[in-house]
């Protein structure tokens, strides 16, 4: 089994930056597709970014501002968030697929972290 723990969330002013981390334990996930999703109060879980066999992919609302990356040696995936906007406020979740395939859909991922809160203020 794979366990995922997010960290790095917090309060940041609009226009600022944060880097979220997702640490994996239980076993390595060098070839697992990894994704970031977010969920604001009263809204559905939204795709943010993924890294898989094709490369990287991003939701329309974060393209050009967010970057997903991974460090296989540390079993960690990152989400670098730049030029943050008020609408980015949400709980951010890290997810891992059961193999190298995984894209924009929630049901493509098998393992989930418990989330980290990101709040963007004016």
C-alpha positions, 0 to 999 in steps of 0.5 A, spaced: 500 500 500 501 507 499 500 512 504 501 520 502 502 526 506 501 533 503 505 539 507 506 546 505 499 549 505 498 556 509 496 563 508 499 567 502 497 574 499 495 574 492 501 574 487 505 570 492 508 563 491 507 556 495 510 549 494 506 543 496 510 537 498 507 530 497 511 525 501 509 517 499 511 511 504 509 504 504 513 503 497 516 507 492 512 510 486 517 511 481 513 509 475 506 511 478 502 517 475 501 522 480 496 528 481 494 534 484 487 536 486 483 541 490 476 542 493 473 548 495 467 549 500 461 547 497 464 545 490 467 538 487 474 536 487 477 539 481 483 537 477 490 541 478 496 537 475 498 530 473 505 527 471 505 521 468 507 517 462 506 522 457 509 528 461 505 533 465 498 536 464 494 542 468 487 544 469 485 550 465 485 555 471 492 554 473 496 553 466 502 557 466 502 558 474 503 551 477 508 546 476 508 539 478 514 535 479 517 529 482 523 527 486 523 519 485 529 518 490 525 522 496 519 519 493 516 526 493 511 530 488 511 537 488 506 542 486 510 549 485 504 555 485 506 562 483 502 568 482 496 565 486 489 568 486 484 568 491 480 563 487 486 558 488 483 557 495 482 550 497 484 544 500 489 541 496 490 533 495 495 529 492 493 522 489 497 516 486 495 511 481 496 504 481 501 504 475 504 509 470 497 511 467 493 517 470 490 523 467 485 528 469 479 524 472 479 522 480 477 515 479 484 514 475 487 514 482 487 509 487 491 512 493 489 519 496 492 524 501 488 527 507 489 534 504 493 541 506 489 547 506 491 553 501 488 560 503 490 566 498 488 573 501 488 580 498 
